[in-house]
């Protein structure tokens, strides 16, 4: 299983969780209710999951509210990713992906 690093990108009005895959960055807005953008980010995660099994690791030094929210968010996201990966293998969507 590959570990994918993530970080919180903060500005004065917005905050994002940036997930850093080698070939692509996936950004999830933490301060927006844009469901289309969120759906697109999750679709990108599924595309990455078809390429490799992974877990996301938060690397951030500022332990503020965003840090604690993202830590829990990533914990739940990793659980869902693991479940989806298993379902994709069960239905033959993923065959012999490097684990």
C-alpha positions as CSV (number, residue, x, y, z in Angstrom):
1,X,0.0,0.0,0.0
2,X,1.3,3.4,-0.9
3,X,1.1,6.4,1.5
4,X,0.0,9.6,-0.1
5,X,0.9,12.8,1.7
6,X,-1.6,15.7,2.2
7,X,-1.5,19.1,3.6
8,X,-3.8,21.9,4.6
9,X,-3.6,25.0,2.4
10,X,-4.8,28.0,4.4
11,X,-5.6,31.6,3.2
12,X,-7.5,34.3,5.0
13,X,-10.9,33.3,3.7
14,X,-10.5,29.7,2.5
15,X,-8.9,26.5,3.4
16,X,-8.2,23.4,1.3
17,X,-7.0,19.8,1.9
18,X,-4.5,19.1,-0.8
19,X,-3.8,15.5,-1.5
20,X,-0.5,15.1,-3.4
21,X,-0.3,12.1,-5.8
22,X,2.9,11.9,-7.8
23,X,1.1,12.8,-11.0
24,X,-1.7,15.0,-9.7
25,X,-2.8,17.1,-6.8
26,X,-6.4,16.7,-5.6
27,X,-7.9,19.6,-3.7
28,X,-10.9,19.4,-1.4
29,X,-12.3,22.7,-0.3
30,X,-12.9,22.8,3.5
31,X,-14.7,26.2,3.6
32,X,-17.0,25.7,0.6
33,X,-20.3,23.9,0.0
34,X,-19.6,23.4,-3.7
35,X,-20.9,19.9,-4.1
36,X,-19.8,19.6,-7.7
37,X,-16.2,20.3,-6.9
38,X,-16.4,17.8,-4.0
39,X,-17.8,15.2,-6.3
40,X,-15.1,15.8,-8.9
41,X,-12.4,15.4,-6.2
42,X,-13.9,12.1,-5.1
43,X,-14.1,10.9,-8.7
44,X,-10.4,11.7,-9.0
45,X,-9.7,9.7,-5.8
46,X,-11.5,6.7,-7.4
47,X,-9.4,7.1,-10.6
48,X,-6.2,7.0,-8.4
49,X,-7.6,4.0,-6.5
50,X,-7.9,2.1,-9.8
51,X,-4.1,2.7,-10.3
52,X,-2.9,1.8,-6.8
53,X,-4.1,1.0,-3.3
54,X,-3.2,3.9,-1.0
55,X,-3.9,5.6,2.3
56,X,-3.7,9.4,2.9
57,X,-1.4,10.8,5.5
58,X,-1.8,14.4,6.8
59,X,1.4,16.3,7.2
60,X,0.8,19.6,8.8
61,X,2.5,21.4,11.6
62,X,-0.2,23.9,12.6
63,X,-2.5,22.2,15.1
64,X,-5.6,24.4,14.6
65,X,-9.2,23.6,14.0
66,X,-8.5,22.7,10.4
67,X,-5.9,20.2,11.5
68,X,-8.2,18.4,13.8
69,X,-11.1,18.4,11.2
70,X,-8.8,17.1,8.5
71,X,-7.3,14.5,10.7
72,X,-10.8,13.0,11.3
73,X,-11.8,13.6,7.7
74,X,-8.8,11.6,6.5
75,X,-9.4,8.9,9.0
76,X,-12.9,8.4,7.6
77,X,-11.8,8.9,4.0
78,X,-9.1,6.2,4.4
79,X,-11.7,3.8,5.8
80,X,-14.0,4.5,2.8
81,X,-11.1,4.1,0.3
82,X,-10.3,0.7,1.8
83,X,-13.9,-0.4,1.5
84,X,-14.2,0.9,-2.1
85,X,-11.0,-0.8,-3.0
86,X,-12.3,-4.1,-1.7
87,X,-15.6,-3.7,-3.7
88,X,-13.7,-2.8,-6.8
89,X,-11.6,-6.0,-6.5
90,X,-14.8,-8.1,-5.8
91,X,-16.5,-6.8,-9.0
92,X,-13.4,-7.2,-11.1
93,X,-12.8,-3.5,-11.7
94,X,-9.3,-3.9,-10.2
95,X,-7.3,-7.0,-10.9
96,X,-3.7,-7.3,-9.8
97,X,-2.8,-3.9,-8.6
98,X,0.4,-3.6,-6.6
99,X,-0.4,-3.6,-2.9
